[in-house]
Amino acid sequence: MTARTGSSRRATVLLAAPIALVLALSACSGGADEASPTPTPSAPSGVLAGSEHGLAAGSTEAVPFDASVVSQGPQATFTTPATSLVYDGKGNEDPAVAQVELTSLTEGKVEDLNLDESSLALVEGATLYYLSYKLSYVNGPVFTMPNFNSFALLAGDENVTDDISNFSAGNAECGTAYEVENFGAGAYMETCTWFFVTAGNPAPTAVQWYSPAMLDAGLTPVTWPIG
């Protein structure tokens, strides 16, 4: 398995991606005896309003597209928010601007994943990393779901992310997460991506966001230092 350049488009192999649709909306029902009437449920609000399946409903309100706010190149710290062009994950060819904010990068164990024997053999000896982040709408067209498969781990200028990596929103290993139904004004998603770094590669020193929309526009990918 070889490292790839940051400009390459990733061919992802879904090894195990159980979608955990959490943060489900629930309406409280009261004790059903004659002396205690059932309380009226509160109307849902915020990013979950209008969702039938616990997915973030977000917003159908659009903000006029403005690419002048897009960030490029190295960011000051790991937690510095950056803005980026992003495509709809379900086919809209017009980009929008989204804010990308990293929250944590932690090292895990491949053996802790729920992988079958053939999948484990493909990543034997690799180091597993979990990247948690938040993606928020800034401006542009309203999306059904933003394309968030745009991360890589770098060691210096070298992409050390294994070709066989799984990128999944809401998988059980990443904890609480949800998808976005309408990615418009006020909408956001908080989720996690995992990476495999092949045995023998150096430890990563930076996280890179190289969305296809940024590359198509000729913009420099955003990077954040690790540590």
MOGIQUI-V868707 format. One record per residue. RES is the residue in one small letter. SS is DSSP state (hx for helix, st for strand, lp for the rest). NEAR is the number of other ideal C-beta (glycine too) atoms within 10 Angstrom. Layout:
res=[RES;RES]
ss=[SS;SS]
near=[NEAR;NEAR]
This chain:
res=[m;t;a;r;t;g;s;s;r;r;a;t;v;l;l;a;a;p;i;a;l;v;l;a;l;s;a;c;s;g;g;a;d;e;a;s;p;t;p;t;p;s;a;p;s;g;v;l;a;g;s;e;h;g;l;a;a;g;s;t;e;a;v;p;f;d;a;s;v;v;s;q;g;p;q;a;t;f;t;t;p;a;t;s;l;v;y;d;g;k;g;n;e;d;p;a;v;a;q;v;e;l;t;s;l;t;e;g;k;v;e;d;l;n;l;d;e;s;s;l;a;l;v;e;g;a;t;l;y;y;l;s;y;k;l;s;y;v;n;g;p;v;f;t;m;p;n;f;n;s;f;a;l;l;a;g;d;e;n;v;t;d;d;i;s;n;f;s;a;g;n;a;e;c;g;t;a;y;e;v;e;n;f;g;a;g;a;y;m;e;t;c;t;w;f;f;v;t;a;g;n;p;a;p;t;a;v;q;w;y;s;p;a;m;l;d;a;g;l;t;p;v;t;w;p;i;g]
ss=[lp;lp;lp;lp;lp;lp;lp;lp;lp;lp;lp;lp;lp;lp;lp;lp;lp;lp;lp;lp;lp;lp;lp;lp;lp;lp;lp;lp;lp;lp;lp;lp;st;lp;lp;st;lp;lp;lp;lp;lp;lp;lp;lp;lp;hx;hx;hx;lp;lp;lp;lp;lp;lp;lp;st;lp;lp;lp;lp;lp;lp;st;lp;lp;lp;hx;hx;hx;lp;lp;lp;st;st;lp;lp;lp;lp;lp;lp;lp;st;st;st;st;st;lp;st;lp;lp;lp;lp;lp;lp;lp;st;st;st;st;st;st;st;st;st;st;st;st;st;lp;hx;hx;hx;lp;lp;lp;lp;hx;hx;hx;hx;hx;hx;lp;lp;lp;lp;st;st;st;st;st;st;st;st;st;st;st;st;st;st;lp;lp;st;lp;lp;st;lp;lp;lp;lp;st;st;st;st;st;lp;lp;st;st;lp;st;lp;lp;lp;lp;lp;lp;lp;lp;lp;lp;hx;hx;hx;lp;lp;lp;lp;lp;st;lp;lp;st;lp;lp;lp;lp;st;st;st;st;st;st;st;st;st;st;lp;lp;lp;lp;lp;lp;lp;lp;st;st;st;st;lp;lp;hx;hx;hx;hx;hx;lp;lp;lp;lp;lp;st;st;st;st;lp;lp]
near=[14;8;20;17;10;17;9;13;11;17;9;14;13;11;20;14;15;10;13;18;13;12;17;12;15;9;10;9;9;11;9;8;8;5;5;9;10;11;11;9;12;8;7;14;8;9;22;17;13;16;21;9;11;15;22;23;20;29;21;13;12;15;17;6;14;12;15;6;11;20;19;14;10;15;20;9;9;15;11;15;13;20;20;25;20;27;20;20;17;10;10;18;9;11;24;25;22;29;17;24;16;21;12;11;18;11;11;13;8;16;8;9;19;11;16;9;6;8;17;14;9;15;22;9;9;20;20;21;21;16;20;18;20;15;23;18;27;17;17;24;15;19;27;15;19;27;19;21;16;25;20;23;26;23;17;9;11;16;21;22;24;23;16;16;25;21;20;22;22;21;22;15;18;18;14;12;21;23;22;26;21;22;30;20;15;14;23;18;24;20;22;21;21;20;22;25;22;18;12;9;20;12;13;25;16;18;24;19;24;24;24;16;25;22;17;12;12;6;18;13;19;23;21;23;14;16;9]
